[in-house]
Amino acid sequence: MSRAIVLNPSDNVATLLDPGTEGDRCVLQGERSGEITLRQDVPFGHKVCITQTPAGAEILKYGQVIGTARQSLRIGEHAHVHNIDSTRARGDLNKG
């Protein structure tokens, strides 16, 4: 069984503390509790979606916006650069 930490109650992703395999149950710890089922293999330290998240929605980690969903994300789905556009430290997005 994998574990993932939720760093803020408003987060819609959790960070895996153990590598996970598709179909594994994953226990949420930290600011939210519960259990989800992984939809894909997820490496240690990567994010997993913990709430249904529509395309274009903000991705929250630490209670802060870290990106935008490129596509609709389901609970248990690996959340990474293949389906999230980063909005942190993006100088190319600065206006002015």
DRENLUMVEX-678213 format. One record per atom (N, C-alpha, C, O, CB): residue in three letters; atom name; x, y, z. Coordinates in Angstrom, 3 decimals. Glycine has a CB too. Example, Ala and Ser with C-alpha at 12.3 -4.5 7.8 and 13.67 -1.06 7.14 Angstrom:
+-----+------+----------+----------+----------+
! res ! atom !       xx !       yy !       zz !
+-----+------+----------+----------+----------+
! ala !    N !   13.190 !   -5.690 !    7.800 !
! ala !   CA !   12.300 !   -4.500 !    7.800 !
! ala !    C !   13.200 !   -3.300 !    7.800 !
! ala !    O !   14.236 !   -3.319 !    8.465 !
! ala !   CB !   11.308 !   -4.473 !    9.046 !
! ser !    N !   12.850 !   -2.250 !    7.080 !
! ser !   CA !   13.670 !   -1.060 !    7.140 !
! ser !    C !   12.900 !    0.030 !    7.870 !
! ser !    O !   13.409 !    1.138 !    8.039 !
! ser !   CB !   14.084 !   -0.598 !    5.725 !
+-----+------+----------+----------+----------+
! end
This chain:
+-----+------+----------+----------+----------+
! res ! atom !       xx !       yy !       zz !
+-----+------+----------+----------+----------+
! met !    N !    0.848 !   -1.176 !    0.000 !
! met !   CA !    0.000 !    0.000 !    0.000 !
! met !    C !    0.894 !    1.240 !    0.000 !
! met !    O !    1.827 !    1.342 !    0.797 !
! met !   CB !   -0.965 !   -0.003 !    1.225 !
! ser !    N !    0.607 !    2.165 !   -0.886 !
! ser !   CA !    1.355 !    3.412 !   -0.985 !
! ser !    C !    0.809 !    4.440 !   -0.007 !
! ser !    O !   -0.318 !    4.325 !    0.476 !
! ser !   CB !    1.304 !    3.958 !   -2.415 !
! arg !    N !    1.626 !    5.445 !    0.276 !
! arg !   CA !    1.204 !    6.572 !    1.106 !
! arg !    C !    1.457 !    7.865 !    0.342 !
! arg !    O !    2.403 !    7.966 !   -0.438 !
! arg !   CB !    1.953 !    6.578 !    2.474 !
! ala !    N !    0.605 !    8.841 !    0.576 !
! ala !   CA !    0.777 !   10.158 !   -0.030 !
! ala !    C !    0.439 !   11.217 !    1.008 !
! ala !    O !   -0.452 !   11.034 !    1.838 !
! ala !   CB !   -0.112 !   10.319 !   -1.301 !
! ile !    N !    1.163 !   12.323 !    0.945 !
! ile !   CA !    0.940 !   13.397 !    1.907 !
! ile !    C !    0.206 !   14.557 !    1.241 !
! ile !    O !    0.525 !   14.970 !    0.127 !
! ile !   CB !    2.278 !   13.879 !    2.504 !
! val !    N !   -0.784 !   15.063 !    1.963 !
! val !   CA !   -1.529 !   16.244 !    1.542 !
! val !    C !   -1.035 !   17.379 !    2.433 !
! val !    O !   -1.117 !   17.294 !    3.659 !
! val !   CB !   -3.110 !   16.034 !    1.653 !
! leu !    N !   -0.524 !   18.443 !    1.814 !
! leu !   CA !    0.149 !   19.496 !    2.569 !
! leu !    C !   -0.755 !   20.635 !    3.004 !
! leu !    O !   -0.375 !   21.431 !    3.864 !
! leu !   CB !    1.254 !   20.047 !    1.762 !
! asn !    N !   -1.951 !   20.727 !    2.422 !
! asn !   CA !   -2.901 !   21.787 !    2.768 !
! asn !    C !   -4.308 !   21.247 !    2.500 !
! asn !    O !   -4.507 !   20.536 !    1.515 !
! asn !   CB !   -2.623 !   23.113 !    1.942 !
! pro !    N !   -5.275 !   21.564 !    3.340 !
! pro !   CA !   -6.631 !   21.032 !    3.134 !
! pro !    C !   -7.256 !   21.406 !    1.785 !
! pro !    O !   -8.153 !   20.706 !    1.316 !
! pro !   CB !   -7.526 !   21.518 !    4.236 !
! ser !    N !   -6.804 !   22.487 !    1.157 !
! ser !   CA !   -7.385 !   22.896 !   -0.126 !
! ser !    C !   -6.698 !   22.244 !   -1.329 !
! ser !    O !   -7.139 !   22.437 !   -2.462 !
! ser !   CB !   -7.311 !   24.401 !   -0.262 !
! asp !    N !   -5.633 !   21.479 !   -1.106 !
! asp !   CA !   -4.897 !   20.850 !   -2.210 !
! asp !    C !   -5.762 !   19.859 !   -2.974 !
! asp !    O !   -6.600 !   19.170 !   -2.392 !
! asp !   CB !   -3.654 !   20.143 !   -1.681 !
! asn !    N !   -5.549 !   19.794 !   -4.296 !
! asn !   CA !   -6.224 !   18.773 !   -5.099 !
! asn !    C !   -5.254 !   17.717 !   -5.612 !
! asn !    O !   -5.622 !   16.861 !   -6.416 !
! asn !   CB !   -6.944 !   19.420 !   -6.270 !
! val !    N !   -3.998 !   17.786 !   -5.136 !
! val !   CA !   -3.009 !   16.745 !   -5.401 !
! val !    C !   -2.307 !   16.390 !   -4.097 !
! val !    O !   -2.246 !   17.193 !   -3.166 !
! val !   CB !   -1.981 !   17.204 !   -6.478 !
! ala !    N !   -1.781 !   15.174 !   -4.052 !
! ala !   CA !   -0.973 !   14.711 !   -2.930 !
! ala !    C !    0.346 !   14.202 !   -3.492 !
! ala !    O !    0.419 !   13.808 !   -4.655 !
! ala !   CB !   -1.710 !   13.595 !   -2.106 !
! thr !    N !    1.383 !   14.211 !   -2.670 !
! thr !   CA !    2.710 !   13.761 !   -3.084 !
! thr !    C !    2.970 !   12.367 !   -2.527 !
! thr !    O !    2.833 !   12.127 !   -1.328 !
! thr !   CB !    3.805 !   14.751 !   -2.609 !
! leu !    N !    3.350 !   11.448 !   -3.423 !
! leu !   CA !    3.599 !   10.070 !   -2.994 !
! leu !    C !    4.861 !    9.954 !   -2.140 !
! leu !    O !    5.918 !   10.471 !   -2.503 !
! leu !   CB !    3.715 !    9.159 !   -4.209 !
! leu !    N !    4.737 !    9.275 !   -1.012 !
! leu !   CA !    5.862 !    8.998 !   -0.124 !
! leu !    C !    6.480 !    7.637 !   -0.428 !
! leu !    O !    7.567 !    7.313 !    0.051 !
! leu !   CB !    5.413 !    9.056 !    1.337 !
! asp !    N !    5.780 !    6.859 !   -1.220 !
! asp !   CA !    6.230 !    5.538 !   -1.669 !
! asp !    C !    5.879 !    5.426 !   -3.150 !
! asp !    O !    4.887 !    6.012 !   -3.583 !
! asp !   CB !    5.564 !    4.368 !   -0.823 !
! pro !    N !    6.654 !    4.699 !   -3.930 !
! pro !   CA !    6.225 !    4.477 !   -5.319 !
! pro !    C !    4.934 !    3.661 !   -5.319 !
! pro !    O !    4.705 !    2.836 !   -4.435 !
! pro !   CB !    7.338 !    3.747 !   -6.144 !
! gly !    N !    4.094 !    3.906 !   -6.327 !
! gly !   CA !    2.827 !    3.181 !   -6.408 !
! gly !    C !    2.639 !    2.546 !   -7.763 !
! gly !    O !    3.174 !    3.018 !   -8.766 !
! gly !   CB !    1.666 !    4.104 !   -6.110 !
! thr !    N !    1.881 !    1.481 !   -7.786 !
! thr !   CA !    1.589 !    0.738 !   -9.009 !
! thr !    C !    0.102 !    0.844 !   -9.309 !
! thr !    O !   -0.721 !    0.879 !   -8.394 !
! thr !   CB !    2.022 !   -0.750 !   -8.879 !
! glu !    N !   -0.239 !    0.895 !  -10.582 !
! glu !   CA !   -1.642 !    0.950 !  -10.988 !
! glu !    C !   -2.454 !   -0.081 !  -10.205 !
! glu !    O !   -2.079 !   -1.250 !  -10.112 !
! glu !   CB !   -1.780 !    0.706 !  -12.509 !
! gly !    N !   -3.566 !    0.375 !   -9.648 !
! gly !   CA !   -4.447 !   -0.501 !   -8.882 !
! gly !    C !   -4.147 !   -0.528 !   -7.392 !
! gly !    O !   -4.967 !   -1.008 !   -6.609 !
! gly !   CB !   -4.361 !   -1.884 !   -9.420 !
! asp !    N !   -2.975 !   -0.016 !   -6.982 !
! asp !   CA !   -2.642 !    0.038 !   -5.556 !
! asp !    C !   -3.589 !    0.973 !   -4.823 !
! asp !    O !   -4.020 !    1.993 !   -5.362 !
! asp !   CB !   -1.186 !    0.493 !   -5.354 !
! arg !    N !   -3.904 !    0.612 !   -3.590 !
! arg !   CA !   -4.576 !    1.548 !   -2.699 !
! arg !    C !   -3.520 !    2.500 !   -2.166 !
! arg !    O !   -2.384 !    2.097 !   -1.913 !
! arg !   CB !   -5.326 !    0.807 !   -1.532 !
! cys !    N !   -3.884 !    3.730 !   -2.001 !
! cys !   CA !   -2.957 !    4.759 !   -1.525 !
! cys !    C !   -3.624 !    5.499 !   -0.376 !
! cys !    O !   -4.709 !    6.058 !   -0.538 !
! cys !   CB !   -2.553 !    5.748 !   -2.677 !
! val !    N !   -2.981 !    5.505 !    0.779 !
! val !   CA !   -3.510 !    6.146 !    1.970 !
! val !    C !   -3.044 !    7.600 !    2.005 !
! val !    O !   -1.853 !    7.885 !    1.887 !
! val !   CB !   -3.068 !    5.390 !    3.249 !
! leu !    N !   -4.010 !    8.520 !    2.170 !
! leu !   CA !   -3.691 !    9.940 !    2.283 !
! leu !    C !   -3.388 !   10.276 !    3.735 !
! leu !    O !   -4.083 !    9.837 !    4.652 !
! leu !   CB !   -4.854 !   10.815 !    1.751 !
! gln !    N !   -2.335 !   11.067 !    3.923 !
! gln !   CA !   -1.927 !   11.481 !    5.259 !
! gln !    C !   -1.703 !   12.985 !    5.260 !
! gln !    O !   -1.605 !   13.604 !    4.201 !
! gln !   CB !   -0.647 !   10.730 !    5.714 !
! gly !    N !   -1.625 !   13.561 !    6.430 !
! gly !   CA !   -1.373 !   14.998 !    6.538 !
! gly !    C !   -2.656 !   15.750 !    6.767 !
! gly !    O !   -3.397 !   15.460 !    7.706 !
! gly !   CB !   -0.682 !   15.522 !    5.291 !
! glu !    N !   -2.926 !   16.724 !    5.904 !
! glu !   CA !   -4.071 !   17.610 !    6.074 !
! glu !    C !   -5.391 !   17.013 !    5.607 !
! glu !    O !   -6.446 !   17.611 !    5.821 !
! glu !   CB !   -3.826 !   18.879 !    5.343 !
! arg !    N !   -5.351 !   15.843 !    4.971 !
! arg !   CA !   -6.568 !   15.110 !    4.600 !
! arg !    C !   -6.290 !   13.641 !    4.818 !
! arg !    O !   -5.157 !   13.178 !    4.688 !
! arg !   CB !   -7.000 !   15.394 !    3.111 !
! ser !    N !   -7.328 !   12.927 !    5.147 !
! ser !   CA !   -7.179 !   11.486 !    5.305 !
! ser !    C !   -8.096 !   10.802 !    4.311 !
! ser !    O !   -8.942 !   11.437 !    3.683 !
! ser !   CB !   -7.497 !   11.035 !    6.760 !
! gly !    N !   -7.918 !    9.524 !    4.182 !
! gly !   CA !   -8.731 !    8.754 !    3.260 !
! gly !    C !   -7.854 !    7.838 !    2.441 !
! gly !    O !   -6.676 !    7.630 !    2.735 !
! gly !   CB !   -9.543 !    9.670 !    2.352 !
! glu !    N !   -8.458 !    7.302 !    1.414 !
! glu !   CA !   -7.763 !    6.337 !    0.574 !
! glu !    C !   -8.246 !    6.515 !   -0.865 !
! glu !    O !   -9.430 !    6.746 !   -1.112 !
! glu !   CB !   -8.002 !    4.874 !    1.076 !
! ile !    N !   -7.312 !    6.403 !   -1.804 !
! ile !   CA !   -7.639 !    6.442 !   -3.223 !
! ile !    C !   -6.999 !    5.230 !   -3.891 !
! ile !    O !   -6.135 !    4.579 !   -3.303 !
! ile !   CB !   -7.153 !    7.777 !   -3.884 !
! thr !    N !   -7.414 !    4.929 !   -5.102 !
! thr !   CA !   -6.811 !    3.856 !   -5.892 !
! thr !    C !   -6.048 !    4.490 !   -7.045 !
! thr !    O !   -6.595 !    5.315 !   -7.777 !
! thr !   CB !   -7.894 !    2.850 !   -6.418 !
! leu !    N !   -4.783 !    4.108 !   -7.211 !
! leu !   CA !   -3.959 !    4.671 !   -8.272 !
! leu !    C !   -4.405 !    4.144 !   -9.632 !
! leu !    O !   -4.638 !    2.946 !   -9.795 !
! leu !   CB !   -2.476 !    4.347 !   -8.033 !
! arg !    N !   -4.522 !    5.035 !  -10.596 !
! arg !   CA !   -4.946 !    4.680 !  -11.952 !
! arg !    C !   -3.768 !    4.361 !  -12.868 !
! arg !    O !   -3.949 !    3.754 !  -13.923 !
! arg !   CB !   -5.763 !    5.807 !  -12.550 !
! gln !    N !   -2.567 !    4.767 !  -12.472 !
! gln !   CA !   -1.342 !    4.468 !  -13.211 !
! gln !    C !   -0.234 !    4.215 !  -12.204 !
! gln !    O !   -0.401 !    4.456 !  -11.008 !
! gln !   CB !   -0.960 !    5.632 !  -14.187 !
! asp !    N !    0.900 !    3.726 !  -12.694 !
! asp !   CA !    2.095 !    3.684 !  -11.864 !
! asp !    C !    2.499 !    5.125 !  -11.579 !
! asp !    O !    2.471 !    5.969 !  -12.475 !
! asp !   CB !    3.259 !    2.884 !  -12.559 !
! val !    N !    2.874 !    5.409 !  -10.332 !
! val !   CA !    3.280 !    6.759 !   -9.943 !
! val !    C !    4.583 !    6.639 !   -9.151 !
! val !    O !    4.624 !    5.967 !   -8.121 !
! val !   CB !    2.157 !    7.484 !   -9.096 !
! pro !    N !    5.654 !    7.292 !   -9.633 !
! pro !   CA !    6.931 !    7.210 !   -8.920 !
! pro !    C !    6.908 !    7.957 !   -7.586 !
! pro !    O !    6.085 !    8.846 !   -7.367 !
! pro !   CB !    8.044 !    7.763 !   -9.791 !
! phe !    N !    7.822 !    7.578 !   -6.712 !
! phe !   CA !    8.041 !    8.266 !   -5.440 !
! phe !    C !    8.249 !    9.763 !   -5.700 !
! phe !    O !    8.979 !   10.142 !   -6.616 !
! phe !   CB !    9.267 !    7.660 !   -4.685 !
! gly !    N !    7.615 !   10.597 !   -4.902 !
! gly !   CA !    7.800 !   12.040 !   -4.996 !
! gly !    C !    6.929 !   12.730 !   -6.031 !
! gly !    O !    6.898 !   13.959 !   -6.090 !
! gly !   CB !    9.210 !   12.327 !   -5.297 !
! his !    N !    6.221 !   11.960 !   -6.846 !
! his !   CA !    5.328 !   12.559 !   -7.846 !
! his !    C !    3.954 !   12.798 !   -7.229 !
! his !    O !    3.638 !   12.306 !   -6.146 !
! his !   CB !    5.208 !   11.649 !   -9.102 !
! lys !    N !    3.154 !   13.567 !   -7.951 !
! lys !   CA !    1.826 !   13.938 !   -7.465 !
! lys !    C !    0.757 !   13.006 !   -8.023 !
! lys !    O !    0.889 !   12.438 !   -9.108 !
! lys !   CB !    1.506 !   15.387 !   -7.840 !
! val !    N !   -0.303 !   12.874 !   -7.235 !
! val !   CA !   -1.478 !   12.122 !   -7.651 !
! val !    C !   -2.701 !   12.994 !   -7.359 !
! val !    O !   -2.766 !   13.666 !   -6.330 !
! val !   CB !   -1.568 !   10.727 !   -6.911 !
! cys !    N !   -3.663 !   12.972 !   -8.277 !
! cys !   CA !   -4.871 !   13.771 !   -8.135 !
! cys !    C !   -5.760 !   13.155 !   -7.047 !
! cys !    O !   -5.972 !   11.942 !   -7.021 !
! cys !   CB !   -5.635 !   13.865 !   -9.490 !
! ile !    N !   -6.276 !   14.005 !   -6.152 !
! ile !   CA !   -7.117 !   13.489 !   -5.063 !
! ile !    C !   -8.547 !   14.010 !   -5.137 !
! ile !    O !   -9.381 !   13.647 !   -4.307 !
! ile !   CB !   -6.514 !   13.858 !   -3.718 !
! thr !    N !   -8.839 !   14.852 !   -6.119 !
! thr !   CA !  -10.212 !   15.297 !   -6.376 !
! thr !    C !  -10.423 !   15.357 !   -7.886 !
! thr !    O !   -9.477 !   15.601 !   -8.635 !
! thr !   CB !  -10.496 !   16.694 !   -5.713 !
! gln !    N !  -11.656 !   15.137 !   -8.337 !
! gln !   CA !  -11.952 !   15.311 !   -9.755 !
! gln !    C !  -11.586 !   16.745 !  -10.123 !
! gln !    O !  -12.014 !   17.686 !   -9.455 !
! gln !   CB !  -13.465 !   15.001 !  -10.077 !
! thr !    N !  -10.801 !   16.913 !  -11.178 !
! thr !   CA !  -10.306 !   18.228 !  -11.554 !
! thr !    C !  -10.539 !   18.446 !  -13.046 !
! thr !    O !   -9.955 !   17.733 !  -13.862 !
! thr !   CB !   -8.805 !   18.374 !  -11.202 !
! pro !    N !  -11.367 !   19.403 !  -13.422 !
! pro !   CA !  -11.647 !   19.621 !  -14.842 !
! pro !    C !  -10.475 !   20.262 !  -15.578 !
! pro !    O !   -9.624 !   20.903 !  -14.961 !
! pro !   CB !  -12.876 !   20.488 !  -14.997 !
! ala !    N !  -10.435 !   20.089 !  -16.890 !
! ala !   CA !   -9.426 !   20.740 !  -17.721 !
! ala !    C !   -9.488 !   22.247 !  -17.489 !
! ala !    O !  -10.570 !   22.827 !  -17.409 !
! ala !   CB !   -9.637 !   20.402 !  -19.228 !
! gly !    N !   -8.327 !   22.868 !  -17.384 !
! gly !   CA !   -8.247 !   24.309 !  -17.173 !
! gly !    C !   -8.279 !   24.727 !  -15.715 !
! gly !    O !   -8.039 !   25.894 !  -15.403 !
! gly !   CB !   -9.356 !   24.973 !  -17.888 !
! ala !    N !   -8.571 !   23.791 !  -14.814 !
! ala !   CA !   -8.640 !   24.120 !  -13.385 !
! ala !    C !   -7.233 !   24.294 !  -12.807 !
! ala !    O !   -6.258 !   23.741 !  -13.316 !
! ala !   CB !   -9.406 !   23.018 !  -12.611 !
! glu !    N !   -7.157 !   25.069 !  -11.742 !
! glu !   CA !   -5.891 !   25.264 !  -11.043 !
! glu !    C !   -5.516 !   24.008 !  -10.277 !
! glu !    O !   -6.372 !   23.330 !   -9.709 !
! glu !   CB !   -5.974 !   26.467 !  -10.091 !
! ile !    N !   -4.222 !   23.708 !  -10.271 !
! ile !   CA !   -3.687 !   22.608 !   -9.472 !
! ile !    C !   -3.101 !   23.226 !   -8.210 !
! ile !    O !   -2.246 !   24.110 !   -8.277 !
! ile !   CB !   -2.603 !   21.770 !  -10.269 !
! leu !    N !   -3.570 !   22.750 !   -7.055 !
! leu !   CA !   -3.158 !   23.307 !   -5.771 !
! leu !    C !   -2.300 !   22.323 !   -4.986 !
! leu !    O !   -2.681 !   21.172 !   -4.775 !
! leu !   CB !   -4.379 !   23.702 !   -4.952 !
! lys !    N !   -1.138 !   22.801 !   -4.562 !
! lys !   CA !   -0.242 !   22.063 !   -3.673 !
! lys !    C !    0.317 !   23.099 !   -2.708 !
! lys !    O !    0.628 !   24.214 !   -3.126 !
! lys !   CB !    0.917 !   21.298 !   -4.470 !
! tyr !    N !    0.451 !   22.763 !   -1.444 !
! tyr !   CA !    0.840 !   23.713 !   -0.389 !
! tyr !    C !   -0.219 !   24.802 !   -0.211 !
! tyr !    O !    0.061 !   25.826 !    0.412 !
! tyr !   CB !    2.205 !   24.354 !   -0.717 !
! gly !    N !   -1.427 !   24.605 !   -0.745 !
! gly !   CA !   -2.445 !   25.643 !   -0.719 !
! gly !    C !   -2.172 !   26.734 !   -1.742 !
! gly !    O !   -2.822 !   27.779 !   -1.723 !
! gly !   CB !   -2.535 !   26.246 !    0.661 !
! gln !    N !   -1.217 !   26.502 !   -2.634 !
! gln !   CA !   -0.818 !   27.472 !   -3.652 !
! gln !    C !   -1.052 !   26.901 !   -5.044 !
! gln !    O !   -0.988 !   25.688 !   -5.243 !
! gln !   CB !    0.661 !   27.869 !   -3.476 !
! val !    N !   -1.323 !   27.774 !   -6.001 !
! val !   CA !   -1.479 !   27.335 !   -7.385 !
! val !    C !   -0.093 !   27.010 !   -7.935 !
! val !    O !    0.799 !   27.859 !   -7.930 !
! val !   CB !   -2.194 !   28.430 !   -8.258 !
! ile !    N !    0.084 !   25.771 !   -8.411 !
! ile !   CA !    1.361 !   25.372 !   -9.007 !
! ile !    C !    1.228 !   25.083 !  -10.495 !
! ile !    O !    2.228 !   24.906 !  -11.190 !
! ile !   CB !    1.913 !   24.148 !   -8.296 !
! gly !    N !   -0.012 !   25.035 !  -10.982 !
! gly !   CA !   -0.201 !   24.732 !  -12.392 !
! gly !    C !   -1.660 !   24.748 !  -12.782 !
! gly !    O !   -2.544 !   25.103 !  -12.003 !
! gly !   CB !    0.399 !   23.397 !  -12.722 !
! thr !    N !   -1.876 !   24.343 !  -14.038 !
! thr !   CA !   -3.215 !   24.273 !  -14.616 !
! thr !    C !   -3.375 !   22.911 !  -15.288 !
! thr !    O !   -2.476 !   22.448 !  -15.990 !
! thr !   CB !   -3.458 !   25.441 !  -15.638 !
! ala !    N !   -4.505 !   22.285 !  -15.069 !
! ala !   CA !   -4.764 !   20.974 !  -15.683 !
! ala !    C !   -4.936 !   21.137 !  -17.188 !
! ala !    O !   -5.767 !   21.928 !  -17.634 !
! ala !   CB !   -6.026 !   20.308 !  -15.062 !
! arg !    N !   -4.163 !   20.401 !  -17.970 !
! arg !   CA !   -4.298 !   20.406 !  -19.436 !
! arg !    C !   -5.528 !   19.642 !  -19.877 !
! arg !    O !   -6.098 !   19.914 !  -20.934 !
! arg !   CB !   -3.055 !   19.805 !  -20.093 !
! gln !    N !   -5.931 !   18.688 !  -19.064 !
! gln !   CA !   -7.069 !   17.825 !  -19.368 !
! gln !    C !   -7.781 !   17.530 !  -18.066 !
! gln !    O !   -7.260 !   17.832 !  -16.992 !
! gln !   CB !   -6.622 !   16.505 !  -20.082 !
! ser !    N !   -8.949 !   16.952 !  -18.143 !
! ser !   CA !   -9.671 !   16.538 !  -16.952 !
! ser !    C !   -8.865 !   15.451 !  -16.240 !
! ser !    O !   -8.404 !   14.499 !  -16.869 !
! ser !   CB !  -11.100 !   16.030 !  -17.312 !
! leu !    N !   -8.700 !   15.602 !  -14.926 !
! leu !   CA !   -7.953 !   14.627 !  -14.134 !
! leu !    C !   -8.896 !   13.904 !  -13.187 !
! leu !    O !   -9.725 !   14.524 !  -12.521 !
! leu !   CB !   -6.813 !   15.312 !  -13.345 !
! arg !    N !   -8.759 !   12.585 !  -13.137 !
! arg !   CA !   -9.598 !   11.769 !  -12.264 !
! arg !    C !   -8.853 !   11.469 !  -10.964 !
! arg !    O !   -7.623 !   11.497 !  -10.915 !
! arg !   CB !  -10.012 !   10.454 !  -12.971 !
! ile !    N !   -9.602 !   11.190 !   -9.942 !
! ile !   CA !   -9.007 !   10.799 !   -8.663 !
! ile !    C !   -8.133 !    9.568 !   -8.892 !
! ile !    O !   -8.557 !    8.600 !   -9.523 !
! ile !   CB !  -10.110 !   10.512 !   -7.583 !
! gly !    N !   -6.912 !    9.622 !   -8.370 !
! gly !   CA !   -5.979 !    8.509 !   -8.503 !
! gly !    C !   -5.066 !    8.599 !   -9.712 !
! gly !    O !   -4.204 !    7.743 !   -9.911 !
! gly !   CB !   -6.733 !    7.241 !   -8.565 !
! glu !    N !   -5.252 !    9.637 !  -10.524 !
! glu !   CA !   -4.449 !    9.791 !  -11.735 !
! glu !    C !   -3.114 !   10.478 !  -11.428 !
! glu !    O !   -3.059 !   11.416 !  -10.633 !
! glu !   CB !   -5.226 !   10.592 !  -12.792 !
! his !    N !   -2.049 !   10.004 !  -12.063 !
! his !   CA !   -0.727 !   10.611 !  -11.961 !
! his !    C !   -0.824 !   12.040 !  -12.476 !
! his !    O !   -1.274 !   12.260 !  -13.600 !
! his !   CB !    0.343 !    9.792 !  -12.760 !
! ala !    N !   -0.412 !   13.009 !  -11.675 !
! ala !   CA !   -0.477 !   14.427 !  -12.043 !
! ala !    C !    0.949 !   14.931 !  -12.204 !
! ala !    O !    1.673 !   15.099 !  -11.222 !
! ala !   CB !   -1.260 !   15.272 !  -10.967 !
! his !    N !    1.348 !   15.172 !  -13.459 !
! his !   CA !    2.743 !   15.547 !  -13.734 !
! his !    C !    2.794 !   16.379 !  -15.021 !
! his !    O !    1.760 !   16.853 !  -15.493 !
! his !   CB !    3.657 !   14.273 !  -13.860 !
! val !    N !    3.972 !   16.555 !  -15.579 !
! val !   CA !    4.157 !   17.437 !  -16.738 !
! val !    C !    3.387 !   16.984 !  -17.977 !
! val !    O !    3.173 !   17.789 !  -18.883 !
! val !   CB !    5.621 !   17.528 !  -17.073 !
! his !    N !    2.970 !   15.737 !  -18.043 !
! his !   CA !    2.220 !   15.261 !  -19.204 !
! his !    C !    0.761 !   15.733 !  -19.197 !
! his !    O !    0.097 !   15.704 !  -20.233 !
! his !   CB !    2.266 !   13.746 !  -19.255 !
! asn !    N !    0.258 !   16.172 !  -18.023 !
! asn !   CA !   -1.136 !   16.605 !  -17.976 !
! asn !    C !   -1.357 !   17.886 !  -17.165 !
! asn !    O !   -2.495 !   18.293 !  -16.932 !
! asn !   CB !   -1.977 !   15.507 !  -17.403 !
! ile !    N !   -0.251 !   18.519 !  -16.737 !
! ile !   CA !   -0.324 !   19.785 !  -16.002 !
! ile !    C !    0.674 !   20.765 !  -16.611 !
! ile !    O !    1.824 !   20.414 !  -16.875 !
! ile !   CB !   -0.035 !   19.572 !  -14.477 !
! asp !    N !    0.220 !   21.995 !  -16.829 !
! asp !   CA !    1.120 !   23.071 !  -17.231 !
! asp !    C !    1.530 !   23.821 !  -15.976 !
! asp !    O !    0.676 !   24.300 !  -15.229 !
! asp !   CB !    0.447 !   24.030 !  -18.274 !
! ser !    N !    2.830 !   23.926 !  -15.740 !
! ser !   CA !    3.334 !   24.638 !  -14.578 !
! ser !    C !    3.065 !   26.128 !  -14.706 !
! ser !    O !    3.137 !   26.691 !  -15.798 !
! ser !   CB !    4.827 !   24.382 !  -14.398 !
! thr !    N !    2.755 !   26.761 !  -13.582 !
! thr !   CA !    2.604 !   28.210 !  -13.569 !
! thr !    C !    3.568 !   28.837 !  -12.568 !
! thr !    O !    3.509 !   30.042 !  -12.325 !
! thr !   CB !    1.157 !   28.600 !  -13.234 !
! arg !    N !    4.447 !   28.040 !  -11.991 !
! arg !   CA !    5.425 !   28.552 !  -11.027 !
! arg !    C !    6.732 !   28.861 !  -11.739 !
! arg !    O !    7.205 !   28.088 !  -12.572 !
! arg !   CB !    5.660 !   27.535 !   -9.879 !
! ala !    N !    7.303 !   30.005 !  -11.395 !
! ala !   CA !    8.596 !   30.433 !  -11.931 !
! ala !    C !    8.595 !   30.458 !  -13.456 !
! ala !    O !    9.591 !   30.110 !  -14.090 !
! ala !   CB !    9.705 !   29.513 !  -11.430 !
! arg !    N !    7.493 !   30.861 !  -14.029 !
! arg !   CA !    7.366 !   30.930 !  -15.491 !
! arg !    C !    7.562 !   32.376 !  -15.927 !
! arg !    O !    6.588 !   33.112 !  -16.085 !
! arg !   CB !    5.973 !   30.385 !  -15.971 !
! gly !    N !    8.793 !   32.784 !  -16.120 !
! gly !   CA !    9.090 !   34.123 !  -16.584 !
! gly !    C !    8.448 !   34.438 !  -17.916 !
! gly !    O !    8.143 !   35.594 !  -18.210 !
! gly !   CB !   10.560 !   34.309 !  -16.684 !
! asp !    N !    8.238 !   33.389 !  -18.737 !
! asp !   CA !    7.628 !   33.614 !  -20.047 !
! asp !    C !    6.159 !   34.030 !  -19.935 !
! asp !    O !    5.574 !   34.506 !  -20.908 !
! asp !   CB !    7.745 !   32.355 !  -20.896 !
! leu !    N !    5.566 !   33.853 !  -18.760 !
! leu !   CA !    4.180 !   34.249 !  -18.579 !
! leu !    C !    4.043 !   35.631 !  -17.956 !
! leu !    O !    2.940 !   36.172 !  -17.878 !
! leu !   CB !    3.468 !   33.238 !  -17.729 !
! asn !    N !    5.174 !   36.211 !  -17.505 !
! asn !   CA !    5.123 !   37.535 !  -16.883 !
! asn !    C !    4.742 !   38.593 !  -17.902 !
! asn !    O !    5.216 !   38.583 !  -19.038 !
! asn !   CB !    6.469 !   37.884 !  -16.240 !
! lys !    N !    3.888 !   39.498 !  -17.481 !
! lys !   CA !    3.488 !   40.608 !  -18.363 !
! lys !    C !    4.348 !   41.821 !  -18.020 !
! lys !    O !    4.772 !   41.991 !  -16.877 !
! lys !   CB !    1.952 !   40.945 !  -18.211 !
! gly !    N !    4.596 !   42.647 !  -19.008 !
! gly !   CA !    5.341 !   43.870 !  -18.726 !
! gly !    C !    6.558 !   43.928 !  -19.473 !
! gly !    O !    7.310 !   44.896 !  -19.355 !
! gly !   CB !    5.649 !   44.009 !  -17.320 !
+-----+------+----------+----------+----------+
! end
